[in-house]
Amino acid sequence: MVTDDDGVNYRDIAEIMTDLGYPMKHSAARNYVIAVMKKFAEEFCRALNITLDDETMSNVAKNPLFQSGVADILWYVEVERRQP
């Protein structure tokens, strides 16, 4: 999640990616995060048979609550994957 409270910000993401050998500016980090969140939103809508216009889908992808929910789901999936 990319917020000031519970997550990391785009500058932090850009610094981490640069340290890993993928030079990145914070604006590029933001664009990548939003693009990935939009893909999650599209898949959730498809699974739930919901139709949203592109602007609404983008707004959902940018929503911190949506990002937090996606982060929670990914955390849960990872915990389950690590179970013996």
N, C-alpha and C positions, 0 to 999 in steps of 0.2 A: 504494500500500500504506500502511496506517495502522499504523505501529509506531514504537517509540522508536528503533530502530536505523537502518533504511534508508529509511523513508518519512516522511511528514508526519503530525502528529497532528491530532485533530479540532479542537483550538483553532486550529491553523494554517489548516485548511480554512475554519473559520468566519470567521477574520480576512480571508482572501483573498476569500471571497464577499462579506463586508461591504464591503471596499474596492472591489469591482466593482459595488456598488450593490444587493446582495441581503442585507440585514441577516440575520444568522444567529447562533445560539448554538451552542456546541460540541455540545450534546446533539442539536440538529437535524442538524448535519453528520454525526454518528455514525449517526443514523437513516437519512439519505439514502444514506450509503455502504453500510451493511448491506443496505438495500433493493435497491440496484443489484447488490451482490455476490450477493444471493439470486437475482436474475433470471439472472445469469450461471450460477450453480450449477444452477438449474432447466433452463436451456437445455443445459448440458453433460450433465446427467442424461438429458434427453429425447433428445439426439443419440446417447448411448451406451446407450439403453434401460435405464436404471437407475431404480428406484423408491426414493425415500427419503421418510420421514415428515417432517412440517413441522418438528419439533424438530431432527432430524438435518440438514435442509437449512439451517436457521438456524445451526447449529453450523459447518457447512461454510463458510457465508458469512462468519462471524466469524473463521475460522481465518487467521492471518497467512500461512501457507504458500500457502493458496488465493488470498488477496489478492495475494501476490507473483506467483503464476503468472498470474493475470489481468493484472496490470500488465505482465509480460513479453510476454504475447500481444499486448496492445494496443500496446506499444512496437514489436514486430516488424511488426504490421499497419501502423503509421504509417510505419515505415522503408520498407516495401515500397510503400506508397502514394506516397511521395515519389520513388521511383525513376523515372527518365525512360523 
